[in-house]
Amino acid sequence: MKIYLNGQLMPTKCSNLLELIRHLALGDKRYAIEFNSRIIPKSRLEYTTISEFDRIEIIHAVGGG
C-alpha cells in the first residue's frame, strides 16, 4: 500500500503507526505524529491502523543551543 509520509508518497508494509515508527528507527527519539490531521498520542500508536493513502506527518525534536 502507499501512504503520504511528510508530504511524500511512499510504499509501506506497516499495518499500524507503531510498526511505521519502528521501521523508521524513531523509537528512542522524541517525536510527534499527525495522522490524517489528528495528533496521535504515543499510547495509541499500536492501535492506529494505516490504510491506503493516509497522510502521516512525523515531527521530531532536535536538541541544540
C-alpha distances in whole Angstrom, upper triangle without the diagonal:
4,7,10,12,16,16,14,10,8,6,6,7,9,10,12,14,16,14,13,16,18,15,16,20,21,23,26,26,27,24,23,19,19,16,16,20,21,22,21,24,23,24,21,18,18,18,16,12,9,8,5,8,10,13,14,17,19,22,24,28,30,34,37,40
4,7,9,13,12,10,6,5,4,6,9,10,11,13,14,17,15,12,16,17,15,15,19,20,22,25,24,25,22,21,18,17,14,14,17,19,20,20,23,22,24,21,18,19,19,16,13,10,8,5,6,8,10,11,14,16,20,22,26,28,31,34,37
4,6,10,9,8,6,6,6,7,10,10,11,12,12,15,14,11,14,16,14,14,18,18,20,23,22,22,19,17,14,13,11,11,14,16,17,17,20,20,22,19,16,17,17,14,12,8,8,6,4,5,6,8,11,13,16,19,23,25,28,31,34
4,6,5,5,4,6,9,10,13,13,14,14,13,16,15,12,14,17,15,14,18,17,20,23,21,21,17,16,13,11,10,10,12,14,16,16,19,19,22,20,17,19,19,15,14,11,10,9,6,6,5,6,8,11,14,17,20,23,26,29,32
4,5,5,6,7,10,10,13,12,14,13,11,14,14,10,11,14,13,11,15,14,17,19,17,17,14,13,10,10,10,11,12,14,14,15,17,17,20,18,15,17,18,15,15,11,12,12,9,8,6,5,6,8,11,13,17,19,23,25,28
4,6,8,10,13,14,17,16,18,16,14,16,17,13,13,16,15,13,16,14,18,19,17,16,13,12,10,10,10,11,12,14,14,15,18,18,21,20,17,20,21,17,17,15,16,15,12,11,8,6,5,7,9,12,15,17,20,23,26
4,7,9,13,14,18,18,19,18,16,19,19,15,16,19,18,16,19,18,21,23,21,20,17,15,13,12,12,12,12,15,16,17,21,21,24,22,20,22,23,19,19,16,16,14,11,11,8,8,7,10,12,15,18,20,24,26,28
4,6,10,12,16,16,18,18,16,19,18,15,16,19,16,14,18,18,21,23,21,21,18,18,15,14,14,14,15,18,19,20,22,22,25,23,21,23,23,20,19,15,15,13,11,11,9,10,10,12,14,17,20,21,25,27,30
4,7,10,13,14,16,17,16,19,18,14,17,19,16,15,19,19,22,25,23,23,20,19,17,16,14,14,16,19,20,20,23,23,26,23,20,22,23,19,17,14,13,10,8,10,9,10,12,14,17,19,23,24,28,30,33
4,7,10,11,14,15,14,17,15,12,14,16,13,13,16,17,20,23,22,23,20,19,17,16,15,15,18,20,21,20,23,22,25,23,19,20,21,18,16,13,12,10,9,11,11,11,13,14,17,19,23,24,28,30,33
4,7,9,12,14,14,16,14,11,14,15,12,13,17,18,20,23,23,24,21,21,18,18,16,17,20,21,22,21,24,23,25,22,19,19,20,18,15,12,11,9,10,11,12,13,15,16,19,21,25,26,30,33,36
4,5,8,10,11,13,10,8,12,12,9,11,14,16,18,21,21,22,20,19,17,17,15,16,20,20,21,19,21,20,22,19,16,16,17,15,12,9,10,9,10,11,13,12,15,15,19,20,24,26,29,32,35
4,6,9,11,12,9,9,12,12,10,12,15,17,18,21,22,23,21,21,18,19,17,18,22,22,22,20,22,20,21,19,16,15,16,14,12,9,10,11,13,13,15,15,17,18,21,22,26,28,31,34,38
4,6,8,8,5,6,9,9,8,11,13,14,15,19,19,20,18,18,15,16,14,16,19,19,19,17,18,16,17,15,12,11,12,11,9,7,9,11,13,12,14,13,15,15,19,20,23,25,29,32,35
4,7,9,7,8,11,12,11,14,16,16,17,20,21,22,19,19,16,16,14,15,19,18,18,15,17,16,16,13,11,9,10,9,6,5,8,10,13,11,14,13,16,16,20,21,25,27,30,34,37
4,6,6,7,9,10,11,13,15,14,14,18,18,19,16,15,12,13,11,13,16,15,15,12,13,12,13,10,7,6,7,5,4,5,9,12,13,11,13,11,14,14,17,19,22,25,28,31,35
4,5,5,6,9,10,11,12,11,11,15,15,15,12,11,9,10,9,12,14,13,12,9,11,9,11,9,5,6,8,6,7,7,10,13,14,11,11,9,11,11,14,15,18,21,24,28,31
4,5,5,6,9,10,11,10,9,12,13,14,12,12,11,13,12,16,18,16,14,11,11,8,10,9,5,5,8,8,9,10,14,16,17,15,15,12,14,12,15,15,18,21,23,27,30
4,5,5,6,9,10,10,10,14,15,16,15,15,13,15,14,17,19,18,17,14,15,12,13,12,8,7,10,10,10,10,13,15,17,15,16,13,15,14,17,17,20,22,25,29,32
4,5,5,6,9,9,10,14,14,15,13,13,11,13,12,15,17,17,16,13,14,12,14,13,9,10,12,11,10,9,12,14,14,12,13,10,12,10,14,14,18,20,23,26,30
4,5,5,6,5,6,10,10,11,10,11,10,13,13,16,18,17,15,12,13,10,13,12,9,10,13,12,13,12,15,17,17,15,14,11,11,9,12,11,15,17,20,23,27
4,5,5,6,6,9,11,13,12,14,13,16,16,20,21,20,18,16,16,12,14,14,11,11,14,14,14,14,17,19,20,18,18,15,15,13,15,14,17,19,21,25,28
4,5,8,9,12,13,15,14,16,15,17,17,19,22,21,20,18,18,15,17,17,13,13,16,15,15,14,16,17,18,17,17,14,15,13,16,15,18,20,23,26,29
4,6,8,11,11,13,12,14,13,15,16,19,20,20,18,17,18,15,18,17,14,15,18,16,16,15,18,18,18,17,16,13,13,10,12,12,15,16,19,22,26
4,6,8,8,12,12,14,14,17,18,21,23,22,20,18,18,15,17,18,14,15,19,18,18,18,21,22,22,20,19,16,15,12,14,12,14,15,18,21,25
4,6,5,8,8,11,11,15,16,20,20,19,17,15,15,12,15,16,13,14,18,17,18,17,21,22,21,19,18,14,13,10,11,9,11,13,15,18,22
4,6,8,9,12,13,16,17,21,22,20,17,15,14,10,13,14,11,13,16,16,18,18,21,23,23,21,20,16,16,12,13,11,13,15,16,20,23
4,7,9,12,14,18,20,24,24,22,19,17,15,12,15,17,14,16,19,19,21,21,25,27,27,24,23,19,18,14,14,11,12,13,14,17,21
4,6,10,12,16,18,22,22,20,17,16,15,12,15,17,15,17,20,19,21,21,25,26,25,23,21,17,15,11,10,7,8,9,11,14,18
4,7,10,14,17,20,19,18,14,14,12,11,14,16,14,17,20,19,21,21,24,26,25,22,20,16,14,10,9,6,6,8,10,14,17
4,7,10,13,16,16,14,11,11,10,9,13,14,12,15,18,16,18,18,21,23,22,19,16,13,10,7,5,4,6,9,12,16,19
4,7,10,13,12,11,7,8,8,8,12,12,11,14,16,14,17,16,19,21,20,16,14,10,8,6,5,6,8,12,15,18,21
4,6,10,9,8,6,6,8,8,12,11,9,13,14,11,13,13,16,17,16,13,10,7,6,5,7,9,12,15,18,21,24
4,6,6,5,4,6,9,11,14,12,11,14,14,11,13,12,14,16,14,11,8,6,5,7,8,11,14,18,21,24,26
4,5,5,6,7,10,12,14,11,10,13,12,9,10,9,11,13,11,7,6,5,7,9,11,15,18,21,24,27,30
4,6,8,10,14,15,17,14,13,16,15,11,12,10,11,12,10,6,5,6,8,12,14,17,20,24,27,30,32
4,7,9,13,16,18,15,15,18,17,13,15,14,14,15,13,10,8,8,9,12,13,17,19,22,25,28,30
4,6,10,13,14,12,12,16,14,11,14,13,15,17,15,12,10,9,10,12,13,16,18,22,25,28,30
4,7,10,12,10,11,14,14,11,14,14,17,19,17,14,12,10,9,10,11,13,15,19,22,25,27
4,6,8,6,7,10,10,8,12,13,15,18,17,14,12,10,11,10,12,14,16,20,22,26,28
4,5,6,7,10,11,10,14,15,18,21,21,17,16,13,13,12,13,14,15,19,21,25,27
4,5,5,8,10,10,13,15,19,21,21,18,17,14,14,12,13,13,15,18,20,24,27
4,6,7,8,10,13,16,19,23,23,19,19,17,17,16,17,17,18,22,23,27,30
4,6,5,6,10,12,16,19,20,16,17,14,15,15,17,18,20,23,25,29,32
4,5,5,8,10,14,17,18,14,15,12,13,12,15,15,18,21,24,27,30
4,6,8,10,14,17,19,16,17,15,16,15,18,19,21,24,27,30,34
4,6,10,13,16,18,15,16,15,17,17,20,21,23,27,29,33,36
4,7,10,13,14,11,13,11,14,14,17,19,22,25,28,32,35
4,7,10,12,10,12,12,15,16,19,21,24,27,30,34,37
4,7,9,7,9,9,13,14,18,20,23,26,30,33,36
4,6,6,9,11,15,17,20,23,26,29,32,36,39
4,6,9,11,15,17,21,24,27,30,33,36,39
4,6,9,13,15,19,22,26,28,32,34,37
4,6,10,13,16,19,23,26,29,32,35
4,7,10,13,17,20,23,26,29,32
4,7,10,13,16,19,23,26,29
4,7,10,13,16,19,22,25
4,6,10,13,16,19,22
4,7,10,13,16,19
4,6,10,13,16
4,6,10,13
4,7,10
4,7
4
